[in-house]
């Protein structure tokens, strides 16, 4: 039988920057041989707004409202590292109550981050339903943010040098506990709906595999690093805030594929709930309405007015000067290591402010992961990396 051999020329296709599956203003020039990806060239910078130079011309209090625009999925992480950088350089001590409040907010932000990742990621594999459930549950956390800070998604403007801007309002602790009790079974529902779905498993298992050695060499961090077999979480490594007070486990996997990244993030939502439960139970002074009652009954000089029961160490003056010296401070955000390199020269503005976003480093490995894959796998792999272009471009 005579067979006709067909030969195709390589074709270059432009994805983005406005493609709905690009997860932001991001562009990839992909070279294809039929359905196979031969090469790819990422193009970034569409959302660059000069965030580092803005920081060098603002006081810390003026700059905190800006930082939610880096990673607009988890604005609390940006605020935390912004004030932590100055606190470490100036040796500012944080009241225990303020530290517990910070941890509660950071873990709620982590759940928001993973919920807002989970829905679109599963949508990239073809299942459009779960995003409605993830947005439904995310709204409840945004309600808690609104009650405590006055704003919902970004620009909470809640973290301050030495603590937080205001104590938790009346009834907030009870509402947060109600959410935790509600949300734990919902994670089981997500897993029941998604994890063992045969179509989902076929789309993500064995796709975009990143080995342990490659992840370390590329400087990958966060769930993407832990999914490649590296049990590394800055909350355990750097012992910042009061994470050592709580009993929780680092979530990790060894497969290094898109499914492993999904498993790690779902596991992290469970661990965040555990941390929030413990923080609410151990919050120094308890709920604000209870703490206020204790202060009124015990008098002005009681222990309840002590340092560790305050929401802020001391209100920072607008003329607060950043001490001379340099420092690198990092925290574990929803995407990985979010760091600030800061140089102070005894002025109210920092001399140098360098942001190290997790997803910028994680995105570097994209061309390696999608070479040799099918076109349909490009968006699944990109989704599993979890990028926010505001954070990548800054």
Secondary structure as a PSIPRED ss2 file (coil, helix, strand):
# PSIPRED VFORMAT (PSIPRED V4.0)

   1 X C   1.000  0.000  0.000
   2 X C   1.000  0.000  0.000
   3 X C   1.000  0.000  0.000
   4 X C   1.000  0.000  0.000
   5 X C   1.000  0.000  0.000
   6 X C   1.000  0.000  0.000
   7 X C   1.000  0.000  0.000
   8 X C   1.000  0.000  0.000
   9 X C   1.000  0.000  0.000
  10 X C   1.000  0.000  0.000
  11 X E   0.000  0.000  1.000
  12 X E   0.000  0.000  1.000
  13 X E   0.000  0.000  1.000
  14 X E   0.000  0.000  1.000
  15 X E   0.000  0.000  1.000
  16 X C   1.000  0.000  0.000
  17 X C   1.000  0.000  0.000
  18 X C   1.000  0.000  0.000
  19 X C   1.000  0.000  0.000
  20 X H   0.000  1.000  0.000
  21 X H   0.000  1.000  0.000
  22 X H   0.000  1.000  0.000
  23 X C   1.000  0.000  0.000
  24 X C   1.000  0.000  0.000
  25 X C   1.000  0.000  0.000
  26 X C   1.000  0.000  0.000
  27 X E   0.000  0.000  1.000
  28 X E   0.000  0.000  1.000
  29 X E   0.000  0.000  1.000
  30 X E   0.000  0.000  1.000
  31 X E   0.000  0.000  1.000
  32 X E   0.000  0.000  1.000
  33 X E   0.000  0.000  1.000
  34 X C   1.000  0.000  0.000
  35 X C   1.000  0.000  0.000
  36 X E   0.000  0.000  1.000
  37 X E   0.000  0.000  1.000
  38 X E   0.000  0.000  1.000
  39 X E   0.000  0.000  1.000
  40 X E   0.000  0.000  1.000
  41 X E   0.000  0.000  1.000
  42 X E   0.000  0.000  1.000
  43 X E   0.000  0.000  1.000
  44 X C   1.000  0.000  0.000
  45 X C   1.000  0.000  0.000
  46 X C   1.000  0.000  0.000
  47 X C   1.000  0.000  0.000
  48 X C   1.000  0.000  0.000
  49 X C   1.000  0.000  0.000
  50 X C   1.000  0.000  0.000
  51 X H   0.000  1.000  0.000
  52 X H   0.000  1.000  0.000
  53 X H   0.000  1.000  0.000
  54 X H   0.000  1.000  0.000
  55 X H   0.000  1.000  0.000
  56 X C   1.000  0.000  0.000
  57 X C   1.000  0.000  0.000
  58 X C   1.000  0.000  0.000
  59 X C   1.000  0.000  0.000
  60 X H   0.000  1.000  0.000
  61 X H   0.000  1.000  0.000
  62 X H   0.000  1.000  0.000
  63 X H   0.000  1.000  0.000
  64 X H   0.000  1.000  0.000
  65 X C   1.000  0.000  0.000
  66 X C   1.000  0.000  0.000
  67 X H   0.000  1.000  0.000
  68 X H   0.000  1.000  0.000
  69 X H   0.000  1.000  0.000
  70 X C   1.000  0.000  0.000
  71 X C   1.000  0.000  0.000
  72 X C   1.000  0.000  0.000
  73 X C   1.000  0.000  0.000
  74 X C   1.000  0.000  0.000
  75 X H   0.000  1.000  0.000
  76 X H   0.000  1.000  0.000
  77 X H   0.000  1.000  0.000
  78 X H   0.000  1.000  0.000
  79 X H   0.000  1.000  0.000
  80 X H   0.000  1.000  0.000
  81 X H   0.000  1.000  0.000
  82 X H   0.000  1.000  0.000
  83 X H   0.000  1.000  0.000
  84 X H   0.000  1.000  0.000
  85 X H   0.000  1.000  0.000
  86 X H   0.000  1.000  0.000
  87 X H   0.000  1.000  0.000
  88 X H   0.000  1.000  0.000
  89 X H   0.000  1.000  0.000
  90 X H   0.000  1.000  0.000
  91 X C   1.000  0.000  0.000
  92 X C   1.000  0.000  0.000
  93 X C   1.000  0.000  0.000
  94 X C   1.000  0.000  0.000
  95 X C   1.000  0.000  0.000
  96 X H   0.000  1.000  0.000
  97 X H   0.000  1.000  0.000
  98 X H   0.000  1.000  0.000
  99 X H   0.000  1.000  0.000
 100 X H   0.000  1.000  0.000
 101 X H   0.000  1.000  0.000
 102 X H   0.000  1.000  0.000
 103 X H   0.000  1.000  0.000
 104 X H   0.000  1.000  0.000
 105 X H   0.000  1.000  0.000
 106 X H   0.000  1.000  0.000
 107 X H   0.000  1.000  0.000
 108 X H   0.000  1.000  0.000
 109 X H   0.000  1.000  0.000
 110 X H   0.000  1.000  0.000
 111 X H   0.000  1.000  0.000
 112 X H   0.000  1.000  0.000
 113 X H   0.000  1.000  0.000
 114 X H   0.000  1.000  0.000
 115 X H   0.000  1.000  0.000
 116 X H   0.000  1.000  0.000
 117 X H   0.000  1.000  0.000
 118 X H   0.000  1.000  0.000
 119 X H   0.000  1.000  0.000
 120 X H   0.000  1.000  0.000
 121 X H   0.000  1.000  0.000
 122 X H   0.000  1.000  0.000
 123 X H   0.000  1.000  0.000
 124 X H   0.000  1.000  0.000
 125 X C   1.000  0.000  0.000
 126 X C   1.000  0.000  0.000
 127 X C   1.000  0.000  0.000
 128 X C   1.000  0.000  0.000
 129 X C   1.000  0.000  0.000
 130 X H   0.000  1.000  0.000
 131 X H   0.000  1.000  0.000
 132 X H   0.000  1.000  0.000
 133 X H   0.000  1.000  0.000
 134 X H   0.000  1.000  0.000
 135 X H   0.000  1.000  0.000
 136 X H   0.000  1.000  0.000
 137 X H   0.000  1.000  0.000
 138 X H   0.000  1.000  0.000
 139 X H   0.000  1.000  0.000
 140 X H   0.000  1.000  0.000
 141 X H   0.000  1.000  0.000
 142 X H   0.000  1.000  0.000
 143 X H   0.000  1.000  0.000
 144 X H   0.000  1.000  0.000
 145 X H   0.000  1.000  0.000
 146 X H   0.000  1.000  0.000
 147 X H   0.000  1.000  0.000
 148 X H   0.000  1.000  0.000
 149 X H   0.000  1.000  0.000
 150 X C   1.000  0.000  0.000
 151 X C   1.000  0.000  0.000
 152 X C   1.000  0.000  0.000
 153 X C   1.000  0.000  0.000
 154 X C   1.000  0.000  0.000
 155 X C   1.000  0.000  0.000
 156 X C   1.000  0.000  0.000
 157 X C   1.000  0.000  0.000
 158 X C   1.000  0.000  0.000
 159 X E   0.000  0.000  1.000
 160 X E   0.000  0.000  1.000
 161 X C   1.000  0.000  0.000
 162 X C   1.000  0.000  0.000
 163 X E   0.000  0.000  1.000
 164 X E   0.000  0.000  1.000
 165 X C   1.000  0.000  0.000
 166 X C   1.000  0.000  0.000
 167 X C   1.000  0.000  0.000
 168 X C   1.000  0.000  0.000
 169 X C   1.000  0.000  0.000
 170 X C   1.000  0.000  0.000
 171 X C   1.000  0.000  0.000
 172 X H   0.000  1.000  0.000
 173 X H   0.000  1.000  0.000
 174 X H   0.000  1.000  0.000
 175 X H   0.000  1.000  0.000
 176 X H   0.000  1.000  0.000
 177 X H   0.000  1.000  0.000
 178 X H   0.000  1.000  0.000
 179 X H   0.000  1.000  0.000
 180 X H   0.000  1.000  0.000
 181 X H   0.000  1.000  0.000
 182 X H   0.000  1.000  0.000
 183 X H   0.000  1.000  0.000
 184 X H   0.000  1.000  0.000
 185 X H   0.000  1.000  0.000
 186 X H   0.000  1.000  0.000
 187 X H   0.000  1.000  0.000
 188 X H   0.000  1.000  0.000
 189 X H   0.000  1.000  0.000
 190 X H   0.000  1.000  0.000
 191 X H   0.000  1.000  0.000
 192 X H   0.000  1.000  0.000
 193 X H   0.000  1.000  0.000
 194 X H   0.000  1.000  0.000
 195 X C   1.000  0.000  0.000
 196 X C   1.000  0.000  0.000
 197 X C   1.000  0.000  0.000
 198 X H   0.000  1.000  0.000
 199 X H   0.000  1.000  0.000
 200 X H   0.000  1.000  0.000
 201 X H   0.000  1.000  0.000
 202 X H   0.000  1.000  0.000
 203 X H   0.000  1.000  0.000
 204 X H   0.000  1.000  0.000
 205 X C   1.000  0.000  0.000
 206 X C   1.000  0.000  0.000
 207 X C   1.000  0.000  0.000
 208 X C   1.000  0.000  0.000
 209 X C   1.000  0.000  0.000
 210 X C   1.000  0.000  0.000
 211 X C   1.000  0.000  0.000
 212 X H   0.000  1.000  0.000
 213 X H   0.000  1.000  0.000
 214 X H   0.000  1.000  0.000
 215 X H   0.000  1.000  0.000
 216 X H   0.000  1.000  0.000
 217 X H   0.000  1.000  0.000
 218 X C   1.000  0.000  0.000
 219 X C   1.000  0.000  0.000
 220 X C   1.000  0.000  0.000
 221 X C   1.000  0.000  0.000
 222 X C   1.000  0.000  0.000
 223 X H   0.000  1.000  0.000
 224 X H   0.000  1.000  0.000
 225 X H   0.000  1.000  0.000
 226 X H   0.000  1.000  0.000
 227 X C   1.000  0.000  0.000
 228 X C   1.000  0.000  0.000
 229 X C   1.000  0.000  0.000
 230 X C   1.000  0.000  0.000
 231 X C   1.000  0.000  0.000
 232 X C   1.000  0.000  0.000
 233 X C   1.000  0.000  0.000
 234 X H   0.000  1.000  0.000
 235 X H   0.000  1.000  0.000
 236 X H   0.000  1.000  0.000
 237 X H   0.000  1.000  0.000
 238 X C   1.000  0.000  0.000
 239 X C   1.000  0.000  0.000
 240 X C   1.000  0.000  0.000
 241 X C   1.000  0.000  0.000
 242 X C   1.000  0.000  0.000
 243 X H   0.000  1.000  0.000
 244 X H   0.000  1.000  0.000
 245 X H   0.000  1.000  0.000
 246 X C   1.000  0.000  0.000
 247 X C   1.000  0.000  0.000
 248 X C   1.000  0.000  0.000
 249 X C   1.000  0.000  0.000
 250 X C   1.000  0.000  0.000
 251 X C   1.000  0.000  0.000
 252 X C   1.000  0.000  0.000
 253 X C   1.000  0.000  0.000
 254 X C   1.000  0.000  0.000
 255 X C   1.000  0.000  0.000
 256 X C   1.000  0.000  0.000
 257 X C   1.000  0.000  0.000
 258 X H   0.000  1.000  0.000
 259 X H   0.000  1.000  0.000
 260 X H   0.000  1.000  0.000
 261 X H   0.000  1.000  0.000
 262 X H   0.000  1.000  0.000
 263 X H   0.000  1.000  0.000
 264 X H   0.000  1.000  0.000
 265 X H   0.000  1.000  0.000
 266 X H   0.000  1.000  0.000
 267 X H   0.000  1.000  0.000
 268 X H   0.000  1.000  0.000
 269 X H   0.000  1.000  0.000
 270 X H   0.000  1.000  0.000
 271 X H   0.000  1.000  0.000
 272 X H   0.000  1.000  0.000
 273 X H   0.000  1.000  0.000
 274 X H   0.000  1.000  0.000
 275 X H   0.000  1.000  0.000
 276 X H   0.000  1.000  0.000
 277 X H   0.000  1.000  0.000
 278 X H   0.000  1.000  0.000
 279 X H   0.000  1.000  0.000
 280 X H   0.000  1.000  0.000
 281 X H   0.000  1.000  0.000
 282 X H   0.000  1.000  0.000
 283 X C   1.000  0.000  0.000
 284 X C   1.000  0.000  0.000
 285 X C   1.000  0.000  0.000
 286 X C   1.000  0.000  0.000
 287 X C   1.000  0.000  0.000
 288 X H   0.000  1.000  0.000
 289 X H   0.000  1.000  0.000
 290 X H   0.000  1.000  0.000
 291 X H   0.000  1.000  0.000
 292 X H   0.000  1.000  0.000
 293 X H   0.000  1.000  0.000
 294 X H   0.000  1.000  0.000
 295 X H   0.000  1.000  0.000
 296 X H   0.000  1.000  0.000
 297 X H   0.000  1.000  0.000
 298 X H   0.000  1.000  0.000
 299 X C   1.000  0.000  0.000
 300 X C   1.000  0.000  0.000
 301 X C   1.000  0.000  0.000
 302 X C   1.000  0.000  0.000
 303 X H   0.000  1.000  0.000
 304 X H   0.000  1.000  0.000
 305 X H   0.000  1.000  0.000
 306 X C   1.000  0.000  0.000
 307 X H   0.000  1.000  0.000
 308 X H   0.000  1.000  0.000
 309 X H   0.000  1.000  0.000
 310 X C   1.000  0.000  0.000
 311 X C   1.000  0.000  0.000
 312 X E   0.000  0.000  1.000
 313 X C   1.000  0.000  0.000
 314 X C   1.000  0.000  0.000
 315 X C   1.000  0.000  0.000
 316 X C   1.000  0.000  0.000
 317 X C   1.000  0.000  0.000
 318 X C   1.000  0.000  0.000
 319 X C   1.000  0.000  0.000
 320 X C   1.000  0.000  0.000
 321 X C   1.000  0.000  0.000
 322 X E   0.000  0.000  1.000
 323 X C   1.000  0.000  0.000
 324 X C   1.000  0.000  0.000
 325 X E   0.000  0.000  1.000
 326 X E   0.000  0.000  1.000
 327 X E   0.000  0.000  1.000
 328 X E   0.000  0.000  1.000
 329 X E   0.000  0.000  1.000
 330 X E   0.000  0.000  1.000
 331 X E   0.000  0.000  1.000
 332 X E   0.000  0.000  1.000
 333 X C   1.000  0.000  0.000
 334 X C   1.000  0.000  0.000
 335 X C   1.000  0.000  0.000
 336 X C   1.000  0.000  0.000
 337 X E   0.000  0.000  1.000
 338 X E   0.000  0.000  1.000
 339 X E   0.000  0.000  1.000
 340 X E   0.000  0.000  1.000
 341 X E   0.000  0.000  1.000
 342 X E   0.000  0.000  1.000
 343 X E   0.000  0.000  1.000
 344 X E   0.000  0.000  1.000
 345 X C   1.000  0.000  0.000
 346 X C   1.000  0.000  0.000
 347 X E   0.000  0.000  1.000
 348 X C   1.000  0.000  0.000
 349 X C   1.000  0.000  0.000
 350 X C   1.000  0.000  0.000
 351 X C   1.000  0.000  0.000
 352 X E   0.000  0.000  1.000
 353 X E   0.000  0.000  1.000
 354 X E   0.000  0.000  1.000
 355 X E   0.000  0.000  1.000
 356 X E   0.000  0.000  1.000
 357 X C   1.000  0.000  0.000
 358 X H   0.000  1.000  0.000
 359 X H   0.000  1.000  0.000
 360 X H   0.000  1.000  0.000
 361 X H   0.000  1.000  0.000
 362 X H   0.000  1.000  0.000
 363 X H   0.000  1.000  0.000
 364 X C   1.000  0.000  0.000
 365 X C   1.000  0.000  0.000
 366 X H   0.000  1.000  0.000
 367 X H   0.000  1.000  0.000
 368 X H   0.000  1.000  0.000
 369 X H   0.000  1.000  0.000
 370 X H   0.000  1.000  0.000
 371 X C   1.000  0.000  0.000
 372 X C   1.000  0.000  0.000
 373 X C   1.000  0.000  0.000
 374 X E   0.000  0.000  1.000
 375 X H   0.000  1.000  0.000
 376 X H   0.000  1.000  0.000
 377 X H   0.000  1.000  0.000
 378 X H   0.000  1.000  0.000
 379 X H   0.000  1.000  0.000
 380 X H   0.000  1.000  0.000
 381 X H   0.000  1.000  0.000
 382 X H   0.000  1.000  0.000
 383 X H   0.000  1.000  0.000
 384 X H   0.000  1.000  0.000
 385 X H   0.000  1.000  0.000
 386 X C   1.000  0.000  0.000
 387 X C   1.000  0.000  0.000
 388 X C   1.000  0.000  0.000
 389 X H   0.000  1.000  0.000
 390 X H   0.000  1.000  0.000
 391 X H   0.000  1.000  0.000
 392 X H   0.000  1.000  0.000
 393 X H   0.000  1.000  0.000
 394 X C   1.000  0.000  0.000
